[in-house]
Amino acid sequence: VNRNLDEQRIALERSESQWRAYIENASDFLFGLDDLSRFKWVNRAVCEKLDYLSSELVGRSVLEILAPETRDVASDQLRRIMAGQSIDQMEFEARTRDGQSVFFDLRARAQVEDGVVTSTCHIWRGITSRVQSYAELRLLELRAHQIQKLESLGVLAGGIAHDFNNLLMTILGNIDLAMQDVPPGHPAQEYLRH
């Protein structure tokens, strides 16, 4: 019986070691929070992306690394998770040690022990490049729209210039005809020439 228990314990330790290696080496950002939203553990990807050591994050509130404008929404979502709800997809902005913005797509689940939520498990997938690409696309669309407005303004100005030229040609033509009708030396000749 003892030998069987020892074999099971060794198998369990091996399995646990494998899973820790998978989590630690995952490219997604994996971490667990306690019931006060403090980091219980983080994987290497979290540390590398945010430029923190694991020891600097463990025990610290996750809200501290989020962008200030996303903290209220994040607090609400953390309360939902602690109430046993799951989050299947939500975007958040975090800040690295030096203050750079990093964008994540979040998935989270509550960890329940004896019917009580004791912690949460989170998976963040980095979407910074996608967010930046979208921002660049919006900027290009805005520039294209401004160019279209300028082109329209150019067409309008060209139309106005053409209309003005037509009016001017009519006026000059009428002046020419008037000069032919007014006898030479008449005082009106001087006004028609200038």
VEXLUMDREN-949003 format. One record per residue: residue in three letters; z, y, x of N, C-alpha, C in turn. Coordinates in steps of 0.02 Angstrom, whole numbers, padded with zeros to 5 digits, always signed. Layout:
BEGIN
AlaZYXZYXZYX...
//
This chain:
BEGIN
Val+00000-00059+00042+00000+00000+00000+00000+00063+00044Asn+00042+00064+00097+00045+00121+00142-00022+00133+00177Arg-00054+00078+00196-00119+00083+00230-00170+00114+00183Asn-00170+00094+00120-00216+00121+00070-00203+00196+00059Leu-00139+00215+00056-00122+00286+00048-00144+00326+00109Asp-00134+00297+00169-00156+00332+00230-00231+00341+00231Glu-00268+00291+00210-00342+00296+00208-00363+00349+00157Gln-00330+00351+00100-00346+00402+00050-00330+00472+00076Arg-00273+00478+00110-00254+00543+00137-00304+00566+00189Ile-00325+00521+00233-00375+00538+00285-00441+00557+00253Ala-00462+00520+00203-00525+00535+00168-00520+00604+00133Leu-00463+00617+00104-00453+00681+00071-00453+00738+00122Glu-00422+00729+00179-00422+00780+00231-00492+00792+00258Arg-00531+00738+00266-00600+00744+00289-00642+00783+00239Ser-00633+00766+00175-00670+00800+00122-00651+00874+00119Glu-00587+00887+00124-00564+00957+00123-00592+00995+00184Ser-00594+00965+00241-00621+00996+00301-00695+01011+00293Gln-00732+00964+00262-00803+00975+00250-00813+01034+00203Trp-00775+01037+00150-00783+01091+00102-00764+01158+00132Arg-00713+01159+00174-00696+01221+00209-00753+01244+00254Ala-00784+01197+00288-00841+01214+00331-00899+01241+00289Tyr-00913+01209+00232-00967+01234+00188-00953+01306+00166Ile-00892+01318+00144-00873+01385+00120-00876+01435+00176Glu-00848+01417+00232-00844+01463+00289-00914+01482+00315Asn-00961+01435+00312-01028+01446+00339-01079+01465+00287Ala-01059+01473+00225-01106+01492+00172-01133+01562+00186Ser-01196+01573+00167-01226+01639+00176-01204+01687+00120Asp-01184+01659+00063-01156+01701+00010-01086+01722+00028Phe-01063+01776-00003-00996+01802+00012-00947+01769-00036Leu-00903+01727-00009-00856+01689-00049-00785+01711-00032Phe-00745+01720-00085-00676+01737-00074-00635+01722-00135Gly-00569+01718-00126-00523+01706-00180-00474+01764-00184Leu-00453+01781-00244-00404+01834-00255-00343+01805-00289Asp-00285+01834-00275-00225+01812-00311-00220+01849-00377Asp-00166+01840-00413-00158+01869-00479-00150+01945-00477Leu-00144+01975-00418-00140+02048-00410-00204+02076-00379Ser-00256+02035-00379-00322+02055-00353-00322+02067-00278Arg-00278+02033-00243-00276+02037-00170-00313+01977-00142Phe-00346+01987-00086-00382+01932-00054-00333+01877-00032Lys-00347+01815-00053-00309+01757-00029-00345+01726+00031Trp-00412+01725+00027-00453+01699+00080-00523+01730+00075Val-00558+01733+00130-00627+01758+00131-00666+01715+00180Asn-00731+01709+00167-00772+01671+00215-00801+01719+00267Arg-00833+01690+00317-00861+01728+00373-00912+01781+00350Ala-00953+01765+00300-01004+01812+00278-00973+01877+00253Val-00917+01872+00217-00883+01933+00193-00862+01975+00253Cys-00830+01944+00301-00805+01980+00359-00862+02013+00398Glu-00916+01976+00408-00972+02003+00447-01005+02061+00410Lys-01016+02054+00345-01051+02106+00308-01009+02170+00302Leu-00945+02162+00291-00902+02220+00282-00871+02245+00347Asp-00881+02208+00401-00856+02226+00467-00780+02228+00470Tyr-00748+02176+00442-00676+02169+00444-00660+02099+00471Leu-00602+02092+00499-00576+02026+00516-00545+01996+00453Ser-00543+01931+00449-00512+01897+00392-00440+01920+00384Ser-00405+01927+00440-00334+01947+00437-00325+02018+00410Glu-00377+02059+00416-00373+02128+00390-00385+02130+00314Leu-00419+02079+00288-00434+02078+00216-00382+02040+00176Val-00358+01984+00203-00310+01942+00166-00247+01983+00153Gly-00228+01985+00089-00169+02024+00067-00187+02094+00043Arg-00248+02115+00055-00271+02181+00035-00306+02177-00032Ser-00300+02229-00073-00333+02230-00139-00409+02235-00131Val-00445+02197-00169-00518+02200-00168-00542+02269-00189Leu-00503+02303-00230-00523+02369-00254-00529+02419-00197Glu-00491+02408-00142-00493+02454-00086-00560+02455-00050Ile-00598+02400-00054-00662+02398-00019-00720+02417-00065Leu-00706+02426-00130-00759+02445-00176-00771+02520-00174Ala-00832+02539-00191-00848+02610-00195-00805+02642-00249Pro-00778+02701-00238-00733+02732-00287-00761+02735-00358Glu-00826+02747-00364-00856+02752-00431-00861+02686-00468Thr-00850+02630-00434-00853+02564-00467-00785+02532-00478Arg-00732+02564-00454-00666+02533-00458-00640+02524-00529Asp-00652+02572-00573-00628+02566-00642-00661+02506-00677Val-00726+02501-00669-00763+02444-00700-00739+02379-00669Ala-00729+02379-00604-00706+02318-00570-00636+02298-00595Ser-00592+02347-00604-00524+02332-00630-00528+02299-00698Asp-00571+02326-00741-00580+02296-00808-00605+02224-00802Gln-00653+02213-00757-00681+02146-00750-00629+02098-00721Leu-00589+02122-00675-00536+02079-00646-00485+02060-00700Arg-00469+02106-00744-00423+02089-00799-00454+02036-00844Arg-00519+02042-00857-00554+01991-00898-00550+01922-00865Ile-00562+01922-00800-00560+01858-00764-00490+01828-00766Met-00440+01870-00755-00371+01846-00756-00350+01823-00826Ala-00387+01845-00877-00374+01823-00945-00412+01757-00959Gly-00446+01732-00909-00480+01667-00917-00554+01671-00930Gln-00582+01731-00934-00654+01739-00945-00690+01734-00878Ser-00754+01718-00882-00796+01713-00822-00845+01771-00821Ile-00866+01789-00762-00920+01838-00755-00979+01802-00723Asp-01034+01802-00758-01093+01767-00732-01139+01811-00691Gln-01138+01876-00704-01178+01920-00662-01159+01992-00674Met-01143+02026-00621-01126+02097-00624-01137+02126-00555Glu-01165+02187-00552-01177+02219-00488-01120+02267-00471Phe-01100+02265-00407-01048+02308-00381-01070+02338-00315Glu-01039+02394-00299-01051+02425-00234-00985+02424-00195Ala-00989+02397-00135-00931+02396-00090-00946+02441-00030Arg-00895+02452+00011-00904+02494+00070-00882+02454+00131Thr-00922+02461+00183-00904+02429+00247-00849+02470+00280Arg-00825+02445+00335-00772+02480+00371-00793+02552+00387Asp-00857+02563+00405-00880+02630+00422-00907+02670+00363Gly-00897+02644+00302-00914+02682+00242-00984+02672+00215Gln-01023+02627+00245-01091+02614+00219-01087+02576+00153Ser-01134+02591+00108-01137+02557+00044-01170+02489+00052Val-01140+02439+00020-01166+02371+00018-01164+02350-00055Phe-01220+02325-00081-01223+02307-00151-01221+02230-00159Phe-01185+02209-00211-01175+02137-00224-01189+02120-00296Asp-01213+02060-00305-01217+02029-00371-01158+01982-00375Leu-01115+01990-00425-01051+01955-00428-01051+01899-00481Arg-01020+01844-00463-01003+01791-00510-00930+01773-00495Ala-00892+01762-00548-00820+01749-00537-00793+01701-00590Arg-00744+01661-00570-00711+01614-00615-00635+01616-00602Ala-00598+01604-00654-00525+01601-00648-00506+01531-00624Gln-00454+01527-00583-00426+01464-00560-00362+01452-00601Val-00360+01398-00638-00305+01385-00684-00263+01327-00658Glu-00197+01337-00657-00151+01284-00639-00098+01279-00693Asp-00091+01220-00722-00043+01208-00776-00052+01257-00834Gly-00116+01272-00849-00131+01316-00905-00122+01390-00891Val-00108+01408-00829-00096+01479-00811-00148+01499-00757Val-00179+01557-00767-00226+01583-00717-00185+01608-00658Thr-00196+01577-00600-00158+01595-00540-00199+01633-00489Ser-00264+01626-00493-00307+01660-00444-00378+01660-00471Thr-00422+01691-00433-00493+01693-00453-00535+01675-00393Cys-00592+01647-00406-00640+01629-00354-00703+01671-00366His-00728+01703-00314-00785+01749-00321-00841+01729-00274Ile-00901+01738-00300-00962+01730-00259-01001+01795-00266Trp-01011+01827-00209-01052+01888-00207-01115+01871-00169Arg-01171+01892-00197-01234+01884-00162-01259+01954-00145Gly-01275+01965-00083-01298+02031-00060-01364+02051-00091Ile-01366+02110-00121-01428+02135-00151-01444+02205-00126Thr-01416+02224-00070-01426+02291-00043-01500+02306-00034Ser-01538+02260-00005-01610+02273+00007-01647+02281-00060Arg-01628+02243-00110-01660+02249-00176-01644+02317-00207Val-01581+02338-00202-01561+02404-00229-01597+02460-00192Gln-01602+02454-00126-01636+02505-00087-01711+02506-00103Ser-01741+02447-00112-01812+02444-00130-01824+02476-00198Tyr-01779+02464-00244-01785+02494-00311-01778+02570-00306Ala-01732+02594-00266-01723+02667-00257-01786+02697-00225Glu-01815+02663-00176-01876+02687-00145-01934+02688-00194Leu-01938+02636-00236-01990+02633-00288-01983+02691-00336Arg-01921+02704-00358-01909+02761-00403-01930+02827-00371Leu-01915+02834-00306-01935+02895-00270-02011+02901-00267Leu-02045+02846-00254-02118+02847-00252-02147+02863-00322Glu-02117+02835-00374-02139+02850-00442-02130+02924-00457Leu-02074+02951-00436-02060+03022-00447-02110+03066-00410Arg-02126+03047-00348-02176+03085-00309-02245+03080-00342Ala-02263+03020-00365-02328+03011-00399-02331+03055-00461His-02277+03058-00498-02274+03100-00558-02282+03174-00539Gln-02249+03195-00485-02256+03265-00463-02328+03279-00442Ile-02359+03232-00408-02429+03240-00387-02474+03246-00449Gln-02462+03205-00500-02500+03209-00561-02492+03278-00594Lys-02431+03304-00593-02419+03371-00621-02458+03424-00582Leu-02457+03418-00516-02494+03466-00475-02569+03461-00487Glu-02594+03399-00494-02665+03390-00509-02683+03421-00576Ser-02640+03412-00625-02651+03442-00691-02651+03517-00687Leu-02605+03544-00648-02601+03616-00638-02665+03642-00604Gly-02690+03604-00555-02752+03622-00521-02811+03623-00569Val-02815+03572-00612-02869+03569-00662-02863+03629-00709Leu-02802+03644-00731-02791+03701-00776-02811+03766-00742Ala-02790+03775-00679-02807+03836-00642-02883+03841-00633Gly-02915+03785-00618-02988+03785-00611-03022+03804-00676Gly-02996+03779-00732-03024+03796-00798-03016+03870-00813Ile-02957+03897-00797-02944+03968-00809-02990+04010-00765Ala-02998+03991-00701-03042+04028-00656-03114+04025-00681His-03135+03968-00706-03203+03961-00732-03213+04007-00793Asp-03164+04007-00839-03168+04050-00898-03168+04124-00878Phe-03126+04142-00830-03123+04211-00807-03190+04231-00775Asn-03219+04184-00736-03284+04197-00705-03338+04208-00758Asn-03336+04168-00811-03384+04177-00866-03377+04246-00897Leu-03314+04267-00910-03302+04333-00939-03326+04388-00892Leu-03312+04380-00828-03332+04429-00778-03408+04434-00774Met-03443+04378-00777-03516+04379-00775-03544+04415-00837Thr-03513+04405-00894-03535+04440-00955-03525+04515-00947Ile-03467+04534-00921-03453+04606-00911-03502+04636-00861Leu-03513+04602-00805-03559+04628-00754-03631+04632-00781Gly-03650+04582-00821-03717+04583-00852-03725+04642-00899Asn-03673+04656-00939-03676+04712-00985-03677+04779-00947Ile-03641+04783-00891-03642+04844-00850-03712+04855-00823Asp-03743+04800-00800-03811+04805-00774-03859+04830-00827Leu-03854+04804-00887-03896+04827-00943-03882+04900-00960Ala-03818+04919-00959-03801+04988-00974-03829+05035-00922Met-03828+05015-00857-03855+05057-00805-03930+05068-00814Gln-03965+05017-00842-04036+05024-00854-04050+05072-00912Asp-04003+05074-00961-04013+05117-01019-03992+05189-01006Val-03948+05201-00960-03924+05269-00947-03972+05302-00897Pro-03996+05363-00913-04044+05396-00869-04011+05414-00801Pro-04052+05415-00747-04025+05432-00681-03995+05503-00683Gly-03939+05512-00646-03905+05576-00642-03856+05587-00699His-03855+05543-00747-03807+05549-00802-03737+05534-00774Pro-03684+05572-00799-03617+05562-00773-03592+05490-00782Ala-03617+05452-00829-03594+05383-00841-03618+05336-00786Gln-03673+05353-00751-03699+05311-00697-03645+05300-00644Glu-03608+05352-00627-03556+05347-00576-03502+05297-00596Tyr-03481+05297-00659-03430+05250-00683-03456+05179-00686Leu-03519+05171-00703-03548+05104-00708-03556+05071-00640Arg-03566+05111-00589-03576+05083-00521-03509+05059-00490His-03454+05089-00509-03390+05071-00479-03353+05028-00526
//
